[in-house]
Amino acid sequence: MTINVGRGIIESRVLPSRRIIMFFDQIKEIDGNLKDLRDHLKTIGQGVDVHFDQLDDIAAHIIALEAILLQVIKKVDIDAEAAKEWVRDNTVESTGKEEGSVKAQVVLKDLLN
C-alpha cells in the first residue's frame, strides 16, 4: 500500500494477519448491513400487508353498496344523463380532464346496464 504524505511517498506493508482482520471486519460490516436491510424489508412487507387489508375492506364495502344500489336501480327510474353529468362535474377538477373520470363513467355505465 502506498501512502502520500506531504511531498513524500511512504511505502507501507500491512502484515498478512492485519489484512485478514481487516477482511473479517469488512465481512462483519456487510453482515450488519444485510441484517439492517432484512429488517427494513420486513417493515415494508408489514406495511404492505396493512394496506392490502385496508384495500380489501374498502372493496368489500363497495361490493356491498353496489349490491344494494343495483336493487334500488331496479325499482327507481334513474336519469342516466344526469348521473353522467354529475360524475363529470365532480371529477373534472381531480382528473384535470374536461370529461372527468373515465373510470367512474365506465362504472356508472355498468351499473345502469
NUSETOR-381866 format. One record per residue (C-alpha): residue in three letters; x, y, z. Coordinates in steps of 0.02 Angstrom, whole numbers, padded with zeros to 5 digits, always signed. Example, Ala and Ser with C-alpha at 12.3 -4.5 7.8 and 13.67 -1.06 7.14 Angstrom:
! residues 2
ALA+00615-00225+00390 SER+00684-00053+00357 
! end
This chain:
! residues 113
MET+00000+00000+00000 THR+00066+00173-00044 ILE+00026+00324+00063 ASN+00055+00504+00006 VAL+00113+00616+00148 GLY+00153+00794+00102 ARG+00285+00787-00035 GLY+00348+00614+00000 ILE+00280+00440-00027 ILE+00288+00311+00111 GLU+00281+00127+00068 SER+00185+00029+00196 ARG+00168-00158+00204 VAL+00018-00219+00300 LEU+00053-00381+00389 PRO-00046-00530+00321 SER-00133-00554+00489 ARG-00188-00372+00488 ARG-00259-00395+00313 ILE-00359-00544+00373 ILE-00427-00444+00520 MET-00475-00301+00402 PHE-00559-00426+00286 PHE-00663-00500+00427 ASP-00707-00325+00489 GLN-00775-00287+00316 ILE-00872-00451+00315 LYS-00947-00405+00485 GLU-00997-00235+00419 ILE-01078-00313+00264 ASP-01168-00438+00376 GLY-01234-00296+00484 ASN-01293-00201+00330 LEU-01381-00357+00264 LYS-01469-00382+00432 ASP-01524-00200+00431 LEU-01588-00221+00253 ARG-01683-00378+00305 ASP-01764-00283+00448 HIS-01812-00139+00333 LEU-01887-00259+00206 LYS-01988-00344+00344 THR-02055-00174+00397 ILE-02101-00132+00218 GLY-02186-00301+00199 GLN-02289-00273+00356 GLY-02342-00102+00291 VAL-02395-00180+00127 ASP-02498-00311+00220 VAL-02588-00174+00318 HIS-02626-00076+00160 PHE-02686-00234+00072 ASP-02805-00270+00216 GLN-02871-00092+00208 LEU-02898-00105+00020 ASP-02987-00270+00046 ASP-03103-00187+00173 ILE-03140-00045+00051 ALA-03175-00169-00089 ALA-03295-00267+00022 HIS-03391-00109+00065 ILE-03400-00056-00118 ILE-03465-00227-00170 ALA-03599-00222-00034 LEU-03651-00045-00083 GLU-03657-00095-00266 ALA-03772-00242-00224 ILE-03891-00126-00131 LEU-03883+00006-00267 LEU-03924-00120-00403 GLN-04081-00169-00308 VAL-04131+00015-00294 ILE-04098+00045-00479 LYS-04218-00096-00523 LYS-04360-00005-00432 VAL-04321+00178-00467 ASP-04304+00266-00633 ILE-04129+00340-00649 ASP-04089+00487-00763 ALA-03931+00417-00843 GLU-03881+00584-00921 ALA-03898+00675-00755 ALA-03792+00541-00672 LYS-03658+00557-00809 GLU-03659+00745-00789 TRP-03641+00728-00600 VAL-03490+00613-00622 ARG-03413+00733-00747 ASP-03443+00888-00638 ASN-03374+00805-00482 THR-03219+00729-00560 VAL-03163+00861-00686 GLU-03056+00953-00558 SER-02971+00800-00483 THR-02931+00724-00654 GLY-02891+00885-00744 LYS-02991+00820-00893 GLU-03144+00906-00966 GLU-03238+00741-00973 GLY-03197+00697-00792 SER-03155+00523-00733 VAL-03167+00396-00873 LYS-03159+00254-00747 ALA-03306+00323-00648 GLN-03405+00341-00809 VAL-03369+00159-00854 VAL-03427+00102-00682 LEU-03584+00208-00698 LYS-03622+00133-00868 ASP-03600-00043-00797 LEU-03716-00005-00652 LEU-03851+00068-00764 ASN-03850-00080-00884 
! end
